[in-house]
Amino acid sequence: MQEGVCRILSLDGGGAKGFYSLGVLAEVEAVLPQPIHESFDLIFGTSTGSIIATLLATGKTVEEIHCLYREHVPHIMQAKKPRERTRRLRAVGEKVFGEDGFDTVRTGLGVVTTKWQLETPMIFKSMQTQAHGRRATFVPGFGCTLADAVEASCSAYPFFERKIVKTSTGNDVELFDGGYVANNPALYALADATGPLGFAPTECRVLSIGCGQYPEPRYPFFERMKRRFWLVQLLQKTLEVNTASMDQLRQLLFATVPTARVSDHFNKPEMATDLFEHDLNKLNLLRQQGSESFGRYENKIHDVLFS
């Protein structure tokens, strides 16, 4: 792999649809000569993408992450109330990450969240060299644990409760899902690479992986009301619009950056799913589709990885 190049892995948010991303990543991992955390200089993730990004940055393999997703995602998404979903998500984060902080990861990491009161992004980062200013006082992840940052990035309000973190400066910051500011975080990663890291756009390479787009599930009227399905639709639409706008900006502002964007559209009724899918058969199908998507973009992905 070429020296003097900044390779970026960007992972979208999408709830349970992160299984699609894992299908793509399994194929990516297979063609790399070394682990993913050694192959990318920056790994950025939002929401479910932040879980995958953080686990990759700590040295986990894609198969290890897939096993964790199979075990825990259906259990979290089956919960009926926001408080219970949040409790289950928190318990998994504490079990998987413990008290580890951002100083324990093995590559540049970015976890995207949104400040509830200030309505601005808050991005947890692992390296001082990613700081756009105030480097002297930089603390990895603002002194927060990986578990707290990931939970905040995944707190898709109102389906999860908002997350309050305490930073190293003693501030209590109320956060919610990073998808509200950057469901596709590639632009933020490029800002780090071409800003404080000092790479020219032509020296950057981006692999941007989404979660796919699918038909809406069809439920009977009373089931739709019970699930507050219109709110799910609104959340999903918000995230999809955000994803598309961020990618359009990336293309306009960084047109010279070689980029492979992988996130296909699916129209078949059997692919109908949403953020809160908990049927393992359906989730396995999403993972298979991710593998198929890799095949469609393989040449472009190879160029990003090895040029």
C-alpha positions in Angstrom: 0.0 0.0 0.0 1.4 3.4 -1.1 3.1 5.6 1.5 2.2 9.3 1.8 -1.5 8.6 1.3 -4.3 9.0 3.9 -6.8 6.2 3.7 -10.2 6.8 5.2 -12.9 4.4 6.1 -16.3 6.0 6.6 -19.3 4.1 8.0 -22.9 5.4 7.9 -25.5 5.1 10.5 -28.6 2.9 9.9 -29.5 0.9 13.0 -29.9 -2.8 12.5 -29.0 -2.2 8.8 -25.4 -2.2 9.8 -25.4 -5.9 8.9 -25.2 -4.7 5.3 -22.0 -2.7 6.1 -20.6 -5.8 7.8 -21.2 -7.8 4.5 -19.2 -5.2 2.6 -16.4 -5.1 5.2 -16.0 -8.9 5.3 -15.0 -8.7 1.7 -12.8 -5.7 2.2 -11.0 -7.4 5.0 -10.4 -10.5 2.9 -8.4 -8.6 0.2 -6.3 -6.6 2.6 -2.8 -7.8 3.5 -3.1 -6.6 7.1 -5.9 -5.9 9.6 -8.4 -3.1 8.8 -7.0 -0.9 11.6 -3.6 -1.1 10.1 -4.9 -0.4 6.6 -6.8 2.9 7.3 -5.4 6.0 8.9 -8.8 7.3 9.9 -12.0 5.3 10.6 -15.1 7.5 11.1 -18.5 6.2 12.1 -22.0 7.4 12.9 -24.6 5.5 15.0 -24.3 1.8 14.1 -21.3 2.9 12.0 -19.7 4.2 15.2 -20.0 0.8 16.8 -18.4 -0.9 13.9 -15.7 1.8 13.5 -14.8 1.7 17.2 -14.6 -2.1 17.3 -12.4 -2.1 14.1 -10.2 0.6 15.6 -9.6 -1.6 18.7 -8.4 -4.5 16.6 -11.6 -6.6 16.3 -12.1 -8.6 13.1 -15.2 -8.2 11.0 -16.3 -11.7 11.9 -15.9 -10.9 15.6 -18.1 -7.8 15.1 -20.7 -9.8 13.2 -20.9 -12.3 16.1 -21.5 -9.4 18.5 -24.2 -8.0 16.2 -26.0 -11.3 15.9 -26.0 -11.7 19.7 -27.0 -8.2 20.7 -28.7 -6.2 17.9 -32.0 -8.3 17.9 -32.2 -8.1 21.7 -31.8 -4.3 21.7 -34.2 -3.7 18.8 -36.9 -5.9 20.3 -37.3 -3.7 23.3 -40.7 -1.8 23.2 -39.7 1.4 25.2 -36.9 3.9 24.7 -35.7 3.5 28.2 -35.4 -0.3 27.8 -33.7 0.0 24.4 -31.2 2.5 26.0 -30.6 0.2 29.0 -29.8 -2.7 26.7 -27.6 -0.7 24.5 -25.7 0.7 27.5 -25.2 -2.8 29.0 -23.7 -4.1 25.8 -21.4 -1.1 25.4 -20.1 -1.6 29.0 -19.7 -5.3 28.5 -17.8 -4.9 25.2 -15.7 -1.8 25.8 -15.5 -1.8 29.6 -13.8 1.4 30.9 -11.5 1.7 27.8 -11.0 5.2 26.5 -9.9 6.7 23.2 -6.3 6.3 24.1 -6.6 2.6 23.7 -7.5 2.5 20.0 -5.0 1.6 17.3 -5.7 4.1 14.6 -7.3 7.5 14.0 -11.0 7.2 15.1 -13.9 9.6 14.8 -17.3 9.0 16.5 -19.9 11.5 15.5 -22.6 12.7 17.9 -24.9 15.7 18.1 -25.2 18.2 21.0 -28.9 18.4 22.1 -28.9 21.9 23.5 -26.4 23.6 21.2 -27.5 21.7 18.0 -24.0 21.3 16.8 -21.8 18.3 16.1 -19.5 16.8 18.8 -16.9 14.4 17.4 -14.9 12.1 19.7 -11.4 11.7 18.3 -8.5 9.5 19.3 -5.4 11.4 18.1 -4.1 14.9 19.0 -3.1 15.3 15.3 -6.8 15.3 14.4 -7.5 18.4 16.5 -8.3 21.6 14.4 -7.2 23.8 17.3 -6.3 23.8 21.0 -3.9 20.9 20.6 -2.2 21.7 23.9 -5.4 20.8 25.8 -6.5 17.9 23.6 -7.6 14.8 25.5 -8.6 11.7 23.5 -12.4 11.4 23.3 -12.8 14.4 25.6 -11.8 12.0 28.4 -14.9 9.9 27.9 -15.0 6.2 27.5 -15.6 4.4 24.2 -18.8 3.0 25.6 -20.2 6.4 26.4 -19.3 7.9 23.0 -20.7 5.0 21.1 -23.9 5.1 23.1 -24.3 8.8 22.4 -23.7 8.3 18.7 -26.4 5.6 18.6 -29.0 7.5 20.7 -31.7 7.9 18.0 -34.1 10.1 19.9 -37.0 9.6 20.5 -36.5 5.8 20.2 -33.5 5.9 22.5 -33.0 8.3 25.4 -30.5 11.1 25.1 -27.0 10.5 26.6 -25.3 12.8 29.1 -21.5 12.5 29.2 -19.0 14.2 31.5 -15.9 15.4 29.8 -12.4 15.8 31.2 -13.1 19.5 31.8 -16.0 18.6 34.1 -18.7 19.6 31.6 -21.9 17.6 31.4 -22.9 17.5 27.7 -26.3 16.1 26.5 -25.9 14.2 23.3 -28.0 12.3 20.8 -27.6 10.4 17.5 -24.8 11.6 15.2 -27.1 10.9 12.2 -28.8 14.2 12.7 -25.7 16.1 11.7 -23.7 13.6 9.6 -25.2 10.2 9.0 -22.5 9.8 6.4 -19.4 11.1 8.2 -16.9 11.0 5.2 -16.9 14.8 5.0 -15.8 15.2 8.6 -13.0 12.6 8.1 -11.8 14.5 5.0 -11.8 17.7 7.0 -9.3 16.1 9.4 -7.2 14.6 6.7 -6.8 17.8 4.7 -6.8 20.1 7.7 -4.8 19.2 10.8 -3.2 16.1 9.3 -2.0 18.1 6.3 -2.7 15.8 3.4 -3.6 17.3 0.0 -7.0 16.1 -1.4 -5.2 14.1 -4.1 -3.3 12.3 -1.3 -6.5 11.0 0.3 -8.4 7.8 -0.5 -12.0 7.2 0.8 -14.0 4.1 1.2 -17.5 5.2 2.2 -19.9 2.4 3.2 -23.6 2.9 3.8 -26.3 0.6 5.0 -28.4 0.4 1.8 -31.9 1.6 1.1 -34.9 -0.7 1.3 -38.7 -0.7 0.8 -40.7 0.1 3.9 -42.1 -2.8 5.8 -45.9 -3.3 5.5 -47.8 -3.6 8.8 -51.5 -3.7 9.6 -53.0 -0.4 10.7 -53.0 -1.2 14.4 -49.5 -2.6 14.3 -48.3 0.6 12.6 -49.9 2.7 15.4 -48.4 0.6 18.1 -45.0 0.8 16.6 -45.4 4.6 16.0 -44.4 3.7 12.5 -44.8 7.3 11.2 -42.0 8.3 13.6 -39.8 5.5 12.3 -40.5 6.7 8.7 -39.7 10.3 9.7 -36.4 9.3 11.4 -35.4 7.1 8.4 -36.3 9.8 5.9 -34.3 12.4 7.9 -31.2 10.2 8.0 -31.5 9.3 4.3 -31.8 13.0 3.3 -28.8 13.8 5.5 -26.8 10.9 4.0 -27.5 12.1 0.5 -26.7 15.7 1.2 -23.4 15.0 2.9 -22.4 12.8 0.0 -23.3 15.5 -2.5 -21.2 18.0 -0.5 -18.3 15.5 -0.4 -18.4 15.2 -4.2 -18.5 19.0 -4.7 -15.9 19.9 -2.2 -13.5 17.0 -2.7 -14.0 16.1 -6.3 -10.4 15.2 -6.7 -10.4 12.6 -3.9 -10.5 9.0 -5.2 -13.6 7.6 -3.5 -15.6 4.4 -3.5 -19.1 4.8 -2.2 -21.0 1.5 -1.5 -24.7 1.7 -0.6 -27.1 0.1 -3.0 -30.9 0.5 -3.4 -33.1 -2.5 -3.1 -36.7 -2.7 -4.5 -37.8 -6.3 -3.9 -40.6 -6.6 -1.3 -38.7 -9.3 0.5 -36.0 -6.7 1.3 -38.4 -4.5 3.2 -36.8 -3.5 6.4 -36.1 -0.5 8.7 -33.7 0.7 11.4 -35.3 -1.5 14.1 -35.2 -4.9 12.3 -34.7 -7.8 14.6 -35.4 -10.8 12.4 -32.0 -12.6 12.1 -33.1 -14.2 8.8 -33.7 -10.7 7.4 -30.5 -9.3 8.9 -28.5 -12.2 7.4 -30.0 -11.3 4.0 -28.8 -7.7 4.4 -25.3 -9.0 5.1 -25.4 -11.2 2.0 -26.5 -8.1 0.0 -23.5 -6.2 1.4 -21.2 -8.9 0.0 -22.9 -8.7 -3.4 -22.5 -4.9 -3.4 -18.8 -5.3 -2.8 -18.6 -7.4 -6.0 -20.3 -4.6 -8.0 -17.8 -2.0 -6.8 -14.8 -4.2 -6.4 -12.6 -2.5 -9.0 -13.2 1.0 -7.5 -12.7 -0.3 -4.0 -9.4 -1.9 -5.1 -8.2 1.4 -6.5 -8.9 3.1 -3.2 -7.2 0.5 -1.2 -4.1 0.0 -3.2 -3.5 3.1 -5.4 
